[in-house]
Amino acid sequence: MTQKHYHISQSIAGLERRIAAGEDIDWLVNDDGTPATIQEICDAIVDAKAKGYVVLPPCDNVKSTGHCAGHDTRDPK
């Protein structure tokens, strides 16, 4: 049996508010597991907005908004 799972997305507007307020954003990490710097986050936001996304894309299979479009997984049973 095949199931679908989805990745969680982060709102760009929410990130922009936190950055403007000088708040820490310590939950976003790079592919290698290191914490993302504010500059890296800002760069990702610019790239995502240029593509029309409203969220930072969490994976490589996204809808036009940047949200995860889902991934098929096999039920382990």
Summary of the structure (lengths in Angstrom):
residues: 77
radius of gyration: 14.4
end to end distance: 8.2
largest distance: 47.6
contacts: 174
relative contact order: 0.28
helix: 29%
strand: 21%
